[in-house]
């Protein structure tokens, strides 16, 4: 039985949503041990930790809490609705010094199928495996052009299979920090932009079912990125569902009709956070 190391980064109101993600992961372990590395700030309450530990115990997995001191990411750009938690993932090569790889997931994702096939992807010296991002058509290429990137190669950072061994060997964490500081004024999606600038040239492109974003599920131009067959497969059988975006894009928002909201609530109701509608 393999050990699948999975990580997420959480602050404040997203703790209940992380519980739904964790429950889905333990189910999606499908006979493997899922070991969650839970990155958080000093605001995580002891009661919340105990509840999350119960989710892990009932799911047959484990959880380890990593409190990230604010000064460790204080020099990295934050703006708008983004928080410093988005930068916690760049610390994973250092935190998990004895692990060869880790699957990082944004907290607004949900595992809907076994994740072992993703864990087993051959990275072959690449730094990361990730799914190409689907942009709204109105955005054009202005942002990626400003970064010096090809929009067709720009990946979404909500699901990342990280090659920790190679990230450590290549000194990439220091490079991520350097680029984040030097290009701060160019960053629209700060962490995602920096990850693309640094890791993008050494990426394994994944099938869209491994990061079935709202844009994959809903936008007509998704087929232009992946082809109609791959999009049909991702929409029919998403492995990791990603509820990216604000407002009604989130399955916990009252009144939303977003696809797979009921799957979110099925996992959420299996946790100590059963109350149906909360603000986030």
Secondary structure as GFF3:
##gff-version 3
##sequence-region A 1 280
A	DSSP	beta_strand	3	10	.	.	.	ID=ss1
A	DSSP	three_ten_helix	12	14	.	.	.	ID=ss2
A	DSSP	alpha_helix	15	28	.	.	.	ID=ss3
A	DSSP	beta_strand	33	40	.	.	.	ID=ss4
A	DSSP	alpha_helix	46	59	.	.	.	ID=ss5
A	DSSP	beta_strand	62	67	.	.	.	ID=ss6
A	DSSP	three_ten_helix	70	72	.	.	.	ID=ss7
A	DSSP	three_ten_helix	84	91	.	.	.	ID=ss8
A	DSSP	alpha_helix	92	95	.	.	.	ID=ss9
A	DSSP	beta_strand	101	105	.	.	.	ID=ss10
A	DSSP	beta_strand	109	111	.	.	.	ID=ss11
A	DSSP	alpha_helix	116	119	.	.	.	ID=ss12
A	DSSP	beta_strand	128	130	.	.	.	ID=ss13
A	DSSP	three_ten_helix	137	139	.	.	.	ID=ss14
A	DSSP	alpha_helix	142	147	.	.	.	ID=ss15
A	DSSP	three_ten_helix	151	153	.	.	.	ID=ss16
A	DSSP	beta_strand	159	163	.	.	.	ID=ss17
A	DSSP	alpha_helix	164	169	.	.	.	ID=ss18
A	DSSP	alpha_helix	172	182	.	.	.	ID=ss19
A	DSSP	three_ten_helix	184	186	.	.	.	ID=ss20
A	DSSP	alpha_helix	190	199	.	.	.	ID=ss21
A	DSSP	three_ten_helix	200	202	.	.	.	ID=ss22
A	DSSP	beta_strand	203	205	.	.	.	ID=ss23
A	DSSP	three_ten_helix	208	211	.	.	.	ID=ss24
A	DSSP	beta_strand	212	213	.	.	.	ID=ss25
A	DSSP	alpha_helix	214	218	.	.	.	ID=ss26
A	DSSP	alpha_helix	222	226	.	.	.	ID=ss27
A	DSSP	alpha_helix	228	236	.	.	.	ID=ss28
A	DSSP	beta_strand	240	242	.	.	.	ID=ss29
A	DSSP	three_ten_helix	247	249	.	.	.	ID=ss30
A	DSSP	alpha_helix	261	268	.	.	.	ID=ss31
###
